[in-house]
Amino acid sequence: MKCGVGFALLFTLVAVFSKGEAGKFACIVCRATLRASQAALDVVKSAFAAAQSQLNVAQSAANTASDSLRKAKDALKEAVSLGDTESIAKAQAILKVKKAESDQANAVLVKATESIAKAGAAIHDATVKVIKVTVECTRRCRPS
């Protein structure tokens, strides 16, 4: 049964190609490939937009953590200037926590930056693919 279907498909293809339809078939395949490449580019663009959004959130968090760290440093300076050992100890503890939060926020920011760089590279690759397929389709589908 499978063999019969295979032969039928083979004879159909031979008939199509023998009637000079090879160019049309190649053009149809090429256009389908182009649509698939364009769809892949759209997906990559969406991933880039998501990475951009994550980068914006990470940047905001890093800015907030940096502000908190600066305030903790100012509080420690104030405590030192007052000479209150209990306040100095509290300010040092808060500063240590704020420093850890700032380091974590900066690490997330680095990861988000790497992610957007990868997404940008993927957009480049997908765009090059679309251009190559477009050129090939133009060459194959040109009227004789």
N, CA, C and O atoms as CSV, one atom per row, in Angstrom:
chain,resi,resn,atom,element,x,y,z
A,1,MET,N,N,0.826,-1.194,0.000
A,1,MET,CA,C,0.000,0.000,0.000
A,1,MET,C,C,0.871,1.258,0.000
A,1,MET,O,O,0.642,2.177,-0.787
A,2,LYS,N,N,1.896,1.297,0.910
A,2,LYS,CA,C,2.771,2.455,0.968
A,2,LYS,C,C,3.538,2.623,-0.333
A,2,LYS,O,O,3.772,3.744,-0.785
A,3,CYS,N,N,3.922,1.522,-0.923
A,3,CYS,CA,C,4.685,1.562,-2.167
A,3,CYS,C,C,3.839,2.189,-3.274
A,3,CYS,O,O,4.347,2.964,-4.085
A,4,GLY,N,N,2.562,1.857,-3.307
A,4,GLY,CA,C,1.662,2.414,-4.320
A,4,GLY,C,C,1.520,3.916,-4.182
A,4,GLY,O,O,1.489,4.637,-5.179
A,5,VAL,N,N,1.432,4.396,-2.931
A,5,VAL,CA,C,1.328,5.829,-2.684
A,5,VAL,C,C,2.621,6.521,-3.097
A,5,VAL,O,O,2.590,7.602,-3.685
A,6,GLY,N,N,3.755,5.902,-2.791
A,6,GLY,CA,C,5.050,6.469,-3.163
A,6,GLY,C,C,5.195,6.579,-4.673
A,6,GLY,O,O,5.668,7.592,-5.187
A,7,PHE,N,N,4.775,5.506,-5.398
A,7,PHE,CA,C,4.858,5.547,-6.860
A,7,PHE,C,C,3.915,6.596,-7.426
A,7,PHE,O,O,4.253,7.284,-8.389
A,8,ALA,N,N,2.747,6.719,-6.838
A,8,ALA,CA,C,1.791,7.720,-7.325
A,8,ALA,C,C,2.370,9.121,-7.154
A,8,ALA,O,O,2.254,9.961,-8.046
A,9,LEU,N,N,2.999,9.370,-5.995
A,9,LEU,CA,C,3.624,10.668,-5.751
A,9,LEU,C,C,4.783,10.897,-6.715
A,9,LEU,O,O,4.949,11.997,-7.241
A,10,LEU,N,N,5.577,9.866,-6.942
A,10,LEU,CA,C,6.709,9.976,-7.862
A,10,LEU,C,C,6.219,10.274,-9.276
A,10,LEU,O,O,6.765,11.151,-9.946
A,11,PHE,N,N,5.188,9.548,-9.739
A,11,PHE,CA,C,4.678,9.783,-11.094
A,11,PHE,C,C,4.066,11.173,-11.211
A,11,PHE,O,O,4.163,11.803,-12.264
A,12,THR,N,N,3.435,11.659,-10.142
A,12,THR,CA,C,2.866,13.007,-10.153
A,12,THR,C,C,3.968,14.047,-10.278
A,12,THR,O,O,3.857,14.988,-11.064
A,13,LEU,N,N,5.040,13.872,-9.493
A,13,LEU,CA,C,6.156,14.807,-9.571
A,13,LEU,C,C,6.819,14.775,-10.938
A,13,LEU,O,O,7.170,15.822,-11.482
A,14,VAL,N,N,6.997,13.567,-11.506
A,14,VAL,CA,C,7.594,13.448,-12.838
A,14,VAL,C,C,6.710,14.147,-13.857
A,14,VAL,O,O,7.205,14.838,-14.746
A,15,ALA,N,N,5.405,13.967,-13.728
A,15,ALA,CA,C,4.478,14.613,-14.656
A,15,ALA,C,C,4.537,16.132,-14.521
A,15,ALA,O,O,4.527,16.851,-15.520
A,16,VAL,N,N,4.597,16.612,-13.288
A,16,VAL,CA,C,4.663,18.061,-13.059
A,16,VAL,C,C,5.949,18.619,-13.659
A,16,VAL,O,O,5.924,19.629,-14.362
A,17,PHE,N,N,7.066,17.961,-13.382
A,17,PHE,CA,C,8.351,18.460,-13.877
A,17,PHE,C,C,8.472,18.317,-15.392
A,17,PHE,O,O,9.080,19.157,-16.055
A,18,SER,N,N,7.891,17.253,-15.930
A,18,SER,CA,C,8.014,17.051,-17.372
A,18,SER,C,C,7.195,18.068,-18.150
A,18,SER,O,O,7.474,18.304,-19.325
A,19,LYS,N,N,6.211,18.665,-17.541
A,19,LYS,CA,C,5.385,19.668,-18.220
A,19,LYS,C,C,5.985,21.062,-18.074
A,19,LYS,O,O,5.325,22.053,-18.391
A,20,GLY,N,N,7.220,21.152,-17.602
A,20,GLY,CA,C,7.837,22.465,-17.472
A,20,GLY,C,C,7.367,23.227,-16.246
A,20,GLY,O,O,7.494,24.450,-16.177
A,21,GLU,N,N,6.834,22.513,-15.297
A,21,GLU,CA,C,6.320,23.148,-14.089
A,21,GLU,C,C,7.354,23.164,-12.967
A,21,GLU,O,O,7.039,23.585,-11.854
A,22,ALA,N,N,8.553,22.727,-13.226
A,22,ALA,CA,C,9.576,22.666,-12.189
A,22,ALA,C,C,9.837,24.042,-11.598
A,22,ALA,O,O,9.983,24.188,-10.385
A,23,GLY,N,N,9.894,25.043,-12.456
A,23,GLY,CA,C,10.130,26.412,-11.978
A,23,GLY,C,C,9.022,26.890,-11.060
A,23,GLY,O,O,9.289,27.532,-10.045
A,24,LYS,N,N,7.786,26.584,-11.408
A,24,LYS,CA,C,6.654,27.008,-10.567
A,24,LYS,C,C,6.696,26.305,-9.216
A,24,LYS,O,O,6.439,26.911,-8.176
A,25,PHE,N,N,7.026,25.007,-9.250
A,25,PHE,CA,C,7.101,24.248,-8.002
A,25,PHE,C,C,8.206,24.806,-7.112
A,25,PHE,O,O,8.007,24.995,-5.912
A,26,ALA,N,N,9.367,25.067,-7.698
A,26,ALA,CA,C,10.488,25.628,-6.937
A,26,ALA,C,C,10.118,26.988,-6.371
A,26,ALA,O,O,10.505,27.326,-5.252
A,27,CYS,N,N,9.380,27.759,-7.131
A,27,CYS,CA,C,8.956,29.084,-6.675
A,27,CYS,C,C,7.980,28.974,-5.498
A,27,CYS,O,O,8.057,29.754,-4.549
A,28,ILE,N,N,7.081,28.020,-5.565
A,28,ILE,CA,C,6.125,27.805,-4.470
A,28,ILE,C,C,6.864,27.409,-3.193
A,28,ILE,O,O,6.576,27.919,-2.110
A,29,VAL,N,N,7.818,26.494,-3.340
A,29,VAL,CA,C,8.614,26.062,-2.185
A,29,VAL,C,C,9.406,27.245,-1.629
A,29,VAL,O,O,9.496,27.434,-0.416
A,30,CYS,N,N,9.973,28.030,-2.529
A,30,CYS,CA,C,10.774,29.184,-2.108
A,30,CYS,C,C,9.916,30.187,-1.346
A,30,CYS,O,O,10.339,30.705,-0.312
A,31,ARG,N,N,8.742,30.457,-1.837
A,31,ARG,CA,C,7.854,31.418,-1.158
A,31,ARG,C,C,7.415,30.901,0.207
A,31,ARG,O,O,7.295,31.672,1.159
A,32,ALA,N,N,7.176,29.601,0.300
A,32,ALA,CA,C,6.827,29.017,1.601
A,32,ALA,C,C,7.992,29.148,2.574
A,32,ALA,O,O,7.796,29.435,3.755
A,33,THR,N,N,9.201,28.935,2.072
A,33,THR,CA,C,10.402,29.107,2.903
A,33,THR,C,C,10.536,30.551,3.350
A,33,THR,O,O,10.892,30.817,4.498
A,34,LEU,N,N,10.255,31.475,2.460
A,34,LEU,CA,C,10.330,32.900,2.804
A,34,LEU,C,C,9.316,33.249,3.898
A,34,LEU,O,O,9.638,33.967,4.845
A,35,ARG,N,N,8.099,32.739,3.761
A,35,ARG,CA,C,7.088,33.005,4.802
A,35,ARG,C,C,7.527,32.436,6.151
A,35,ARG,O,O,7.326,33.064,7.191
A,36,ALA,N,N,8.126,31.245,6.128
A,36,ALA,CA,C,8.607,30.634,7.369
A,36,ALA,C,C,9.747,31.459,7.962
A,36,ALA,O,O,9.810,31.644,9.177
A,37,SER,N,N,10.630,31.947,7.127
A,37,SER,CA,C,11.742,32.777,7.607
A,37,SER,C,C,11.232,34.085,8.198
A,37,SER,O,O,11.739,34.547,9.220
A,38,GLN,N,N,10.239,34.675,7.563
A,38,GLN,CA,C,9.663,35.917,8.081
A,38,GLN,C,C,8.949,35.675,9.405
A,38,GLN,O,O,9.009,36.511,10.306
A,39,ALA,N,N,8.279,34.542,9.523
A,39,ALA,CA,C,7.617,34.202,10.781
A,39,ALA,C,C,8.652,34.000,11.889
A,39,ALA,O,O,8.442,34.428,13.024
A,40,ALA,N,N,9.764,33.351,11.559
A,40,ALA,CA,C,10.835,33.161,12.543
A,40,ALA,C,C,11.399,34.514,12.979
A,40,ALA,O,O,11.697,34.711,14.157
A,41,LEU,N,N,11.544,35.437,12.044
A,41,LEU,CA,C,12.016,36.780,12.379
A,41,LEU,C,C,11.037,37.475,13.325
A,41,LEU,O,O,11.459,38.147,14.266
A,42,ASP,N,N,9.749,37.320,13.086
A,42,ASP,CA,C,8.745,37.920,13.972
A,42,ASP,C,C,8.839,37.356,15.388
A,42,ASP,O,O,8.696,38.090,16.366
A,43,VAL,N,N,9.080,36.052,15.492
A,43,VAL,CA,C,9.223,35.423,16.811
A,43,VAL,C,C,10.440,35.980,17.539
A,43,VAL,O,O,10.382,36.272,18.734
A,44,VAL,N,N,11.536,36.122,16.811
A,44,VAL,CA,C,12.761,36.643,17.414
A,44,VAL,C,C,12.572,38.101,17.836
A,44,VAL,O,O,13.087,38.522,18.872
A,45,LYS,N,N,11.841,38.861,17.039
A,45,LYS,CA,C,11.560,40.258,17.410
A,45,LYS,C,C,10.736,40.319,18.697
A,45,LYS,O,O,10.959,41.193,19.534
A,46,SER,N,N,9.798,39.405,18.856
A,46,SER,CA,C,9.008,39.344,20.086
A,46,SER,C,C,9.884,39.004,21.285
A,46,SER,O,O,9.718,39.564,22.368
A,47,ALA,N,N,10.817,38.080,21.079
A,47,ALA,CA,C,11.749,37.720,22.154
A,47,ALA,C,C,12.624,38.913,22.520
A,47,ALA,O,O,12.939,39.111,23.694
A,48,PHE,N,N,13.014,39.699,21.539
A,48,PHE,CA,C,13.811,40.906,21.800
A,48,PHE,C,C,13.001,41.902,22.615
A,48,PHE,O,O,13.520,42.511,23.551
A,49,ALA,N,N,11.733,42.071,22.265
A,49,ALA,CA,C,10.872,42.998,23.016
A,49,ALA,C,C,10.732,42.550,24.466
A,49,ALA,O,O,10.744,43.378,25.378
A,50,ALA,N,N,10.600,41.251,24.680
A,50,ALA,CA,C,10.513,40.730,26.046
A,50,ALA,C,C,11.822,40.966,26.795
A,50,ALA,O,O,11.808,41.330,27.971
A,51,ALA,N,N,12.949,40.760,26.118
A,51,ALA,CA,C,14.249,41.003,26.744
A,51,ALA,C,C,14.422,42.483,27.078
A,51,ALA,O,O,14.999,42.828,28.109
A,52,GLN,N,N,13.926,43.349,26.211
A,52,GLN,CA,C,13.999,44.794,26.457
A,52,GLN,C,C,13.184,45.162,27.689
A,52,GLN,O,O,13.609,45.981,28.503
A,53,SER,N,N,12.023,44.559,27.818
A,53,SER,CA,C,11.180,44.805,28.988
A,53,SER,C,C,11.872,44.340,30.263
A,53,SER,O,O,11.853,45.042,31.275
A,54,GLN,N,N,12.487,43.151,30.216
A,54,GLN,CA,C,13.219,42.636,31.371
A,54,GLN,C,C,14.403,43.534,31.717
A,54,GLN,O,O,14.708,43.752,32.890
A,55,LEU,N,N,15.062,44.049,30.690
A,55,LEU,CA,C,16.186,44.954,30.926
A,55,LEU,C,C,15.715,46.238,31.611
A,55,LEU,O,O,16.387,46.747,32.508
A,56,ASN,N,N,14.578,46.754,31.195
A,56,ASN,CA,C,14.034,47.966,31.816
A,56,ASN,C,C,13.721,47.735,33.293
A,56,ASN,O,O,14.017,48.581,34.136
A,57,VAL,N,N,13.123,46.589,33.599
A,57,VAL,CA,C,12.806,46.255,34.986
A,57,VAL,C,C,14.091,46.103,35.802
A,57,VAL,O,O,14.186,46.598,36.925
A,58,ALA,N,N,15.070,45.418,35.229
A,58,ALA,CA,C,16.346,45.208,35.927
A,58,ALA,C,C,17.061,46.537,36.161
A,58,ALA,O,O,17.654,46.746,37.219
A,59,GLN,N,N,17.007,47.424,35.188
A,59,GLN,CA,C,17.641,48.739,35.329
A,59,GLN,C,C,16.974,49.540,36.437
A,59,GLN,O,O,17.650,50.201,37.226
A,60,SER,N,N,15.665,49.481,36.494
A,60,SER,CA,C,14.928,50.183,37.541
A,60,SER,C,C,15.281,49.621,38.920
A,60,SER,O,O,15.492,50.376,39.869
A,61,ALA,N,N,15.341,48.309,39.022
A,61,ALA,CA,C,15.689,47.675,40.300
A,61,ALA,C,C,17.116,48.025,40.714
A,61,ALA,O,O,17.382,48.268,41.891
A,62,ALA,N,N,18.027,48.050,39.751
A,62,ALA,CA,C,19.417,48.404,40.060
A,62,ALA,C,C,19.522,49.854,40.514
A,62,ALA,O,O,20.283,50.168,41.429
A,63,ASN,N,N,18.764,50.729,39.880
A,63,ASN,CA,C,18.760,52.138,40.290
A,63,ASN,C,C,18.218,52.302,41.706
A,63,ASN,O,O,18.773,53.056,42.506
A,64,THR,N,N,17.136,51.597,42.010
A,64,THR,CA,C,16.543,51.657,43.345
A,64,THR,C,C,17.524,51.129,44.387
A,64,THR,O,O,17.688,51.731,45.449
A,65,ALA,N,N,18.174,50.014,44.089
A,65,ALA,CA,C,19.146,49.434,45.019
A,65,ALA,C,C,20.340,50.364,45.213
A,65,ALA,O,O,20.870,50.480,46.318
A,66,SER,N,N,20.754,51.013,44.153
A,66,SER,CA,C,21.866,51.956,44.242
A,66,SER,C,C,21.501,53.152,45.123
A,66,SER,O,O,22.317,53.608,45.924
A,67,ASP,N,N,20.289,53.651,44.977
A,67,ASP,CA,C,19.817,54.759,45.822
A,67,ASP,C,C,19.767,54.341,47.290
A,67,ASP,O,O,20.180,55.093,48.173
A,68,SER,N,N,19.261,53.142,47.540
A,68,SER,CA,C,19.192,52.630,48.913
A,68,SER,C,C,20.587,52.471,49.512
A,68,SER,O,O,20.795,52.766,50.689
A,69,LEU,N,N,21.526,52.012,48.719
A,69,LEU,CA,C,22.908,51.851,49.172
A,69,LEU,C,C,23.517,53.210,49.512
A,69,LEU,O,O,24.198,53.367,50.525
A,70,ARG,N,N,23.262,54.174,48.655
A,70,ARG,CA,C,23.776,55.522,48.914
A,70,ARG,C,C,23.203,56.090,50.211
A,70,ARG,O,O,23.928,56.700,50.997
A,71,LYS,N,N,21.915,55.893,50.433
A,71,LYS,CA,C,21.276,56.377,51.663
A,71,LYS,C,C,21.852,55.672,52.894
A,71,LYS,O,O,22.041,56.293,53.939
A,72,ALA,N,N,22.126,54.377,52.763
A,72,ALA,CA,C,22.710,53.629,53.887
A,72,ALA,C,C,24.116,54.146,54.198
A,72,ALA,O,O,24.500,54.242,55.364
A,73,LYS,N,N,24.872,54.473,53.171
A,73,LYS,CA,C,26.214,55.038,53.384
A,73,LYS,C,C,26.114,56.400,54.077
A,73,LYS,O,O,26.891,56.708,54.981
A,74,ASP,N,N,25.153,57.199,53.640
A,74,ASP,CA,C,24.945,58.511,54.270
A,74,ASP,C,C,24.556,58.364,55.738
A,74,ASP,O,O,24.999,59.129,56.595
A,75,ALA,N,N,23.708,57.354,56.010
A,75,ALA,CA,C,23.287,57.115,57.391
A,75,ALA,C,C,24.470,56.682,58.257
A,75,ALA,O,O,24.577,57.076,59.419
A,76,LEU,N,N,25.351,55.873,57.683
A,76,LEU,CA,C,26.542,55.451,58.422
A,76,LEU,C,C,27.444,56.653,58.706
A,76,LEU,O,O,27.958,56.785,59.816
A,77,LYS,N,N,27.640,57.514,57.736
A,77,LYS,CA,C,28.462,58.725,57.937
A,77,LYS,C,C,27.872,59.589,59.045
A,77,LYS,O,O,28.594,60.126,59.885
A,78,GLU,N,N,26.573,59.710,59.031
A,78,GLU,CA,C,25.888,60.505,60.063
A,78,GLU,C,C,26.098,59.888,61.444
A,78,GLU,O,O,26.378,60.592,62.414
A,79,ALA,N,N,25.958,58.572,61.518
A,79,ALA,CA,C,26.143,57.885,62.800
A,79,ALA,C,C,27.574,58.033,63.295
A,79,ALA,O,O,27.808,58.231,64.487
A,80,VAL,N,N,28.532,57.938,62.373
A,80,VAL,CA,C,29.937,58.090,62.747
A,80,VAL,C,C,30.191,59.508,63.249
A,80,VAL,O,O,30.903,59.707,64.234
A,81,SER,N,N,29.603,60.494,62.564
A,81,SER,CA,C,29.812,61.885,62.987
A,81,SER,C,C,29.206,62.154,64.367
A,81,SER,O,O,29.700,62.999,65.113
A,82,LEU,N,N,28.130,61.430,64.702
A,82,LEU,CA,C,27.517,61.594,66.024
A,82,LEU,C,C,28.289,60.823,67.093
A,82,LEU,O,O,28.219,61.159,68.276
A,83,GLY,N,N,29.016,59.802,66.685
A,83,GLY,CA,C,29.809,59.022,67.628
A,83,GLY,C,C,29.000,58.023,68.432
A,83,GLY,O,O,29.495,57.488,69.423
A,84,ASP,N,N,27.783,57.762,68.034
A,84,ASP,CA,C,26.914,56.816,68.741
A,84,ASP,C,C,27.226,55.397,68.258
A,84,ASP,O,O,26.904,55.038,67.125
A,85,THR,N,N,27.845,54.606,69.111
A,85,THR,CA,C,28.286,53.259,68.709
A,85,THR,C,C,27.120,52.344,68.342
A,85,THR,O,O,27.236,51.514,67.441
A,86,GLU,N,N,25.997,52.499,69.041
A,86,GLU,CA,C,24.824,51.668,68.722
A,86,GLU,C,C,24.283,52.024,67.338
A,86,GLU,O,O,23.943,51.133,66.560
A,87,SER,N,N,24.202,53.301,67.031
A,87,SER,CA,C,23.738,53.743,65.706
A,87,SER,C,C,24.721,53.335,64.615
A,87,SER,O,O,24.323,52.983,63.504
A,88,ILE,N,N,25.991,53.385,64.940
A,88,ILE,CA,C,27.010,52.974,63.958
A,88,ILE,C,C,26.847,51.489,63.640
A,88,ILE,O,O,26.911,51.100,62.475
A,89,ALA,N,N,26.640,50.670,64.645
A,89,ALA,CA,C,26.477,49.225,64.441
A,89,ALA,C,C,25.239,48.936,63.583
A,89,ALA,O,O,25.280,48.110,62.672
A,90,LYS,N,N,24.133,49.637,63.894
A,90,LYS,CA,C,22.901,49.452,63.113
A,90,LYS,C,C,23.120,49.899,61.667
A,90,LYS,O,O,22.699,49.215,60.734
A,91,ALA,N,N,23.775,51.043,61.483
A,91,ALA,CA,C,24.005,51.564,60.137
A,91,ALA,C,C,24.918,50.635,59.345
A,91,ALA,O,O,24.729,50.467,58.141
A,92,GLN,N,N,25.907,50.029,60.006
A,92,GLN,CA,C,26.794,49.085,59.322
A,92,GLN,C,C,26.035,47.835,58.892
A,92,GLN,O,O,26.259,47.305,57.804
A,93,ALA,N,N,25.139,47.370,59.756
A,93,ALA,CA,C,24.342,46.187,59.417
A,93,ALA,C,C,23.419,46.484,58.227
A,93,ALA,O,O,23.276,45.671,57.314
A,94,ILE,N,N,22.807,47.653,58.261
A,94,ILE,CA,C,21.922,48.045,57.154
A,94,ILE,C,C,22.731,48.203,55.863
A,94,ILE,O,O,22.300,47.782,54.790
A,95,LEU,N,N,23.907,48.815,55.990
A,95,LEU,CA,C,24.770,48.999,54.823
A,95,LEU,C,C,25.162,47.655,54.206
A,95,LEU,O,O,25.198,47.515,52.983
A,96,LYS,N,N,25.452,46.683,55.046
A,96,LYS,CA,C,25.829,45.357,54.551
A,96,LYS,C,C,24.680,44.732,53.759
A,96,LYS,O,O,24.900,44.149,52.698
A,97,VAL,N,N,23.453,44.854,54.275
A,97,VAL,CA,C,22.277,44.310,53.591
A,97,VAL,C,C,22.047,45.050,52.265
A,97,VAL,O,O,21.780,44.425,51.239
A,98,LYS,N,N,22.153,46.368,52.296
A,98,LYS,CA,C,21.926,47.169,51.086
A,98,LYS,C,C,22.988,46.888,50.021
A,98,LYS,O,O,22.699,46.904,48.825
A,99,LYS,N,N,24.218,46.630,50.471
A,99,LYS,CA,C,25.293,46.286,49.539
A,99,LYS,C,C,24.980,44.955,48.858
A,99,LYS,O,O,25.171,44.819,47.650
A,100,ALA,N,N,24.507,43.985,49.615
A,100,ALA,CA,C,24.141,42.679,49.043
A,100,ALA,C,C,22.983,42.828,48.054
A,100,ALA,O,O,22.985,42.206,46.992
A,101,GLU,N,N,21.996,43.654,48.406
A,101,GLU,CA,C,20.863,43.893,47.502
A,101,GLU,C,C,21.330,44.562,46.211
A,101,GLU,O,O,20.878,44.209,45.122
A,102,SER,N,N,22.225,45.517,46.340
A,102,SER,CA,C,22.751,46.213,45.168
A,102,SER,C,C,23.548,45.267,44.279
A,102,SER,O,O,23.423,45.311,43.055
A,103,ASP,N,N,24.361,44.417,44.882
A,103,ASP,CA,C,25.139,43.438,44.117
A,103,ASP,C,C,24.212,42.485,43.358
A,103,ASP,O,O,24.457,42.155,42.198
A,104,GLN,N,N,23.157,42.055,44.026
A,104,GLN,CA,C,22.201,41.142,43.389
A,104,GLN,C,C,21.487,41.837,42.225
A,104,GLN,O,O,21.330,41.254,41.152
A,105,ALA,N,N,21.061,43.064,42.438
A,105,ALA,CA,C,20.377,43.806,41.372
A,105,ALA,C,C,21.306,44.024,40.173
A,105,ALA,O,O,20.875,43.945,39.023
A,106,ASN,N,N,22.561,44.294,40.450
A,106,ASN,CA,C,23.522,44.481,39.361
A,106,ASN,C,C,23.783,43.177,38.608
A,106,ASN,O,O,23.977,43.191,37.392
A,107,ALA,N,N,23.790,42.063,39.316
A,107,ALA,CA,C,23.964,40.760,38.668
A,107,ALA,C,C,22.785,40.467,37.732
A,107,ALA,O,O,22.972,39.964,36.624
A,108,VAL,N,N,21.575,40.787,38.188
A,108,VAL,CA,C,20.386,40.602,37.349
A,108,VAL,C,C,20.463,41.516,36.130
A,108,VAL,O,O,20.084,41.122,35.027
A,109,LEU,N,N,20.951,42.725,36.331
A,109,LEU,CA,C,21.102,43.668,35.222
A,109,LEU,C,C,22.096,43.142,34.185
A,109,LEU,O,O,21.868,43.279,32.983
A,110,VAL,N,N,23.174,42.555,34.634
A,110,VAL,CA,C,24.159,41.972,33.711
A,110,VAL,C,C,23.520,40.843,32.906
A,110,VAL,O,O,23.710,40.758,31.693
A,111,LYS,N,N,22.765,39.982,33.576
A,111,LYS,CA,C,22.092,38.870,32.881
A,111,LYS,C,C,21.094,39.400,31.852
A,111,LYS,O,O,21.005,38.873,30.742
A,112,ALA,N,N,20.352,40.434,32.217
A,112,ALA,CA,C,19.379,41.019,31.282
A,112,ALA,C,C,20.081,41.643,30.085
A,112,ALA,O,O,19.584,41.574,28.962
A,113,THR,N,N,21.228,42.248,30.324
A,113,THR,CA,C,22.006,42.835,29.233
A,113,THR,C,C,22.520,41.740,28.298
A,113,THR,O,O,22.483,41.894,27.078
A,114,GLU,N,N,22.991,40.655,28.864
A,114,GLU,CA,C,23.447,39.525,28.041
A,114,GLU,C,C,22.293,38.951,27.227
A,114,GLU,O,O,22.461,38.591,26.062
A,115,SER,N,N,21.124,38.871,27.852
A,115,SER,CA,C,19.949,38.340,27.176
A,115,SER,C,C,19.554,39.204,25.981
A,115,SER,O,O,19.233,38.690,24.909
A,116,ILE,N,N,19.581,40.512,26.176
A,116,ILE,CA,C,19.193,41.395,25.070
A,116,ILE,C,C,20.246,41.368,23.968
A,116,ILE,O,O,19.914,41.517,22.792
A,117,ALA,N,N,21.500,41.181,24.333
A,117,ALA,CA,C,22.555,41.065,23.316
A,117,ALA,C,C,22.336,39.806,22.472
A,117,ALA,O,O,22.491,39.840,21.252
A,118,LYS,N,N,21.978,38.705,23.118
A,118,LYS,CA,C,21.706,37.465,22.389
A,118,LYS,C,C,20.485,37.628,21.486
A,118,LYS,O,O,20.478,37.150,20.352
A,119,ALA,N,N,19.457,38.301,21.991
A,119,ALA,CA,C,18.256,38.524,21.192
A,119,ALA,C,C,18.566,39.415,19.990
A,119,ALA,O,O,18.034,39.204,18.901
A,120,GLY,N,N,19.422,40.404,20.191
A,120,GLY,CA,C,19.826,41.258,19.076
A,120,GLY,C,C,20.586,40.477,18.018
A,120,GLY,O,O,20.379,40.682,16.822
A,121,ALA,N,N,21.459,39.588,18.450
A,121,ALA,CA,C,22.199,38.743,17.511
A,121,ALA,C,C,21.252,37.807,16.760
A,121,ALA,O,O,21.439,37.549,15.571
A,122,ALA,N,N,20.244,37.305,17.454
A,122,ALA,CA,C,19.260,36.425,16.811
A,122,ALA,C,C,18.453,37.189,15.762
A,122,ALA,O,O,18.127,36.646,14.706
A,123,ILE,N,N,18.133,38.447,16.056
A,123,ILE,CA,C,17.424,39.271,15.065
A,123,ILE,C,C,18.310,39.457,13.835
A,123,ILE,O,O,17.840,39.362,12.702
A,124,HIS,N,N,19.571,39.717,14.063
A,124,HIS,CA,C,20.502,39.874,12.936
A,124,HIS,C,C,20.526,38.619,12.082
A,124,HIS,O,O,20.400,38.693,10.860
A,125,ASP,N,N,20.689,37.462,12.725
A,125,ASP,CA,C,20.757,36.198,11.989
A,125,ASP,C,C,19.471,35.927,11.212
A,125,ASP,O,O,19.513,35.503,10.057
A,126,ALA,N,N,18.327,36.176,11.853
A,126,ALA,CA,C,17.039,35.935,11.192
A,126,ALA,C,C,16.832,36.913,10.031
A,126,ALA,O,O,16.267,36.544,9.002
A,127,THR,N,N,17.280,38.136,10.193
A,127,THR,CA,C,17.156,39.131,9.117
A,127,THR,C,C,18.021,38.729,7.924
A,127,THR,O,O,17.586,38.823,6.776
A,128,VAL,N,N,19.236,38.284,8.197
A,128,VAL,CA,C,20.114,37.818,7.118
A,128,VAL,C,C,19.467,36.652,6.383
A,128,VAL,O,O,19.527,36.581,5.156
A,129,LYS,N,N,18.852,35.741,7.124
A,129,LYS,CA,C,18.177,34.586,6.514
A,129,LYS,C,C,17.038,35.047,5.603
A,129,LYS,O,O,16.889,34.541,4.491
A,130,VAL,N,N,16.242,35.998,6.067
A,130,VAL,CA,C,15.132,36.511,5.252
A,130,VAL,C,C,15.680,37.158,3.984
A,130,VAL,O,O,15.133,36.957,2.899
A,131,ILE,N,N,16.737,37.918,4.110
A,131,ILE,CA,C,17.324,38.575,2.937
A,131,ILE,C,C,17.827,37.540,1.935
A,131,ILE,O,O,17.585,37.660,0.734
A,132,LYS,N,N,18.531,36.522,2.437
A,132,LYS,CA,C,19.059,35.480,1.541
A,132,LYS,C,C,17.930,34.751,0.818
A,132,LYS,O,O,18.009,34.507,-0.386
A,133,VAL,N,N,16.884,34.405,1.557
A,133,VAL,CA,C,15.757,33.688,0.952
A,133,VAL,C,C,15.043,34.595,-0.041
A,133,VAL,O,O,14.615,34.133,-1.098
A,134,THR,N,N,14.908,35.879,0.282
A,134,THR,CA,C,14.264,36.822,-0.636
A,134,THR,C,C,15.047,36.911,-1.945
A,134,THR,O,O,14.465,36.892,-3.030
A,135,VAL,N,N,16.352,37.007,-1.832
A,135,VAL,CA,C,17.194,37.067,-3.035
A,135,VAL,C,C,17.036,35.781,-3.849
A,135,VAL,O,O,16.896,35.830,-5.071
A,136,GLU,N,N,17.058,34.638,-3.174
A,136,GLU,CA,C,16.911,33.357,-3.868
A,136,GLU,C,C,15.544,33.241,-4.547
A,136,GLU,O,O,15.439,32.759,-5.675
A,137,CYS,N,N,14.513,33.684,-3.850
A,137,CYS,CA,C,13.166,33.620,-4.438
A,137,CYS,C,C,13.052,34.552,-5.635
A,137,CYS,O,O,12.412,34.215,-6.631
A,138,THR,N,N,13.661,35.703,-5.538
A,138,THR,CA,C,13.641,36.638,-6.649
A,138,THR,C,C,14.318,36.015,-7.865
A,138,THR,O,O,13.847,36.164,-8.993
A,139,ARG,N,N,15.417,35.321,-7.629
A,139,ARG,CA,C,16.142,34.668,-8.715
A,139,ARG,C,C,15.331,33.513,-9.298
A,139,ARG,O,O,15.244,33.366,-10.517
A,140,ARG,N,N,14.742,32.701,-8.437
A,140,ARG,CA,C,14.021,31.513,-8.913
A,140,ARG,C,C,12.679,31.855,-9.537
A,140,ARG,O,O,12.264,31.211,-10.501
A,141,CYS,N,N,12.007,32.840,-9.012
A,141,CYS,CA,C,10.637,33.116,-9.423
A,141,CYS,C,C,10.534,34.192,-10.498
A,141,CYS,O,O,9.438,34.624,-10.853
A,142,ARG,N,N,11.679,34.619,-11.009
A,142,ARG,CA,C,11.699,35.640,-12.048
A,142,ARG,C,C,11.038,35.059,-13.308
A,142,ARG,O,O,11.367,33.951,-13.732
A,143,PRO,N,N,10.122,35.803,-13.891
A,143,PRO,CA,C,9.495,35.297,-15.132
A,143,PRO,C,C,10.540,35.148,-16.233
A,143,PRO,O,O,11.428,35.987,-16.382
A,144,SER,N,N,10.419,34.076,-16.993
A,144,SER,CA,C,11.384,33.818,-18.069
A,144,SER,C,C,11.050,34.623,-19.297
A,144,SER,O,O,11.753,34.534,-20.303
